[in-house]
Amino acid sequence: MKLNERLERIESMLCMLVERQQQRDWYSTDQFGRAVSLAEFTVREHCRLGRLKAEKRRSGRGAHCSWAISHSELLRFQKEGLLPDRSTRGVSR
């Protein structure tokens, strides 16, 4: 591998690391998923089921709102994991 190719590869990897470590106030489902190694679909489902604390916000892309997850929820998730599923609360087995 040539030196220029190696340098470009290293630079792109550094950009990915910086983006991953960047702290935000709010994360999209895609950004949250990348930060915690989950698929975007999985993050959306956890938001929908109430297993992650998230808000629906106008995204500027049409009439539909998209999920937004706070930085404090990211930290809580990393410490404690998912919240209990709302749909099974109060159901005895």
C-alpha positions as CSV (number, residue, x, y, z in Angstrom):
1,M,0.0,0.0,0.0
2,K,1.4,3.4,-0.9
3,L,2.1,6.1,1.7
4,N,-0.7,8.4,0.3
5,E,-3.3,5.6,0.5
6,R,-2.3,4.8,4.0
7,L,-2.5,8.4,5.1
8,E,-5.9,8.8,3.5
9,R,-7.1,5.7,5.3
10,I,-5.8,6.9,8.6
11,E,-7.4,10.3,8.1
12,S,-10.8,8.8,7.3
13,M,-10.5,6.6,10.4
14,L,-9.7,9.6,12.6
15,C,-12.7,11.5,11.2
16,M,-14.9,8.6,12.1
17,L,-13.5,8.5,15.7
18,V,-13.9,12.2,16.2
19,E,-17.5,12.0,14.9
20,R,-18.2,9.1,17.3
21,Q,-16.8,11.0,20.3
22,Q,-18.5,14.3,19.6
23,Q,-21.0,15.2,22.3
24,R,-24.3,16.5,21.2
25,D,-27.4,17.7,23.0
26,W,-29.7,15.5,20.9
27,Y,-29.1,12.5,18.8
28,S,-31.0,11.0,15.9
29,T,-31.7,7.3,15.9
30,D,-28.9,6.8,13.5
31,Q,-26.4,8.7,15.6
32,F,-27.5,7.0,18.8
33,G,-27.3,3.6,17.1
34,R,-23.7,4.3,15.9
35,A,-22.7,5.5,19.4
36,V,-24.0,2.3,21.1
37,S,-23.5,-0.2,18.3
38,L,-27.2,-0.8,17.6
39,A,-29.1,-0.7,14.3
40,E,-31.1,2.4,13.6
41,F,-34.3,0.3,13.3
42,T,-33.7,-1.3,16.7
43,V,-33.2,2.2,18.3
44,R,-36.5,3.4,16.7
45,E,-38.3,0.3,18.0
46,H,-36.9,0.9,21.5
47,C,-38.1,4.5,21.3
48,R,-41.5,3.4,20.2
49,L,-41.8,0.9,23.0
50,G,-40.7,3.4,25.6
51,R,-37.5,1.4,26.4
52,L,-35.5,4.6,25.5
53,K,-36.6,8.1,26.6
54,A,-37.0,9.9,23.4
55,E,-39.1,12.7,21.9
56,K,-40.7,13.2,18.5
57,R,-39.3,16.3,16.8
58,R,-39.8,18.0,13.5
59,S,-36.9,17.0,11.3
60,G,-37.5,19.4,8.5
61,R,-38.1,16.5,6.2
62,G,-41.8,16.5,5.3
63,A,-44.8,16.2,7.6
64,H,-43.4,13.3,9.8
65,C,-41.5,13.8,13.0
66,S,-38.5,11.8,13.9
67,W,-37.2,10.5,17.2
68,A,-34.6,12.6,19.1
69,I,-32.7,11.2,22.1
70,S,-30.9,13.4,24.6
71,H,-27.3,13.1,25.6
72,S,-28.4,12.4,29.2
73,E,-30.4,9.4,27.9
74,L,-27.4,8.2,26.1
75,L,-25.4,8.3,29.3
76,R,-28.2,6.6,31.2
77,F,-28.5,3.8,28.6
78,Q,-24.7,3.2,28.7
79,K,-24.9,2.8,32.5
80,E,-28.2,1.0,33.0
81,G,-29.4,-0.3,29.7
82,L,-32.9,-0.4,28.4
83,L,-36.0,0.6,30.4
84,P,-38.7,-2.0,31.0
85,D,-41.1,-2.6,28.1
86,R,-44.2,-0.5,28.6
87,S,-46.4,-3.0,26.9
88,T,-45.7,-5.7,29.5
89,R,-46.1,-3.5,32.6
90,G,-48.8,-4.7,34.9
91,V,-49.0,-8.1,33.2
92,S,-48.5,-11.0,35.5
93,R,-47.0,-14.2,34.2
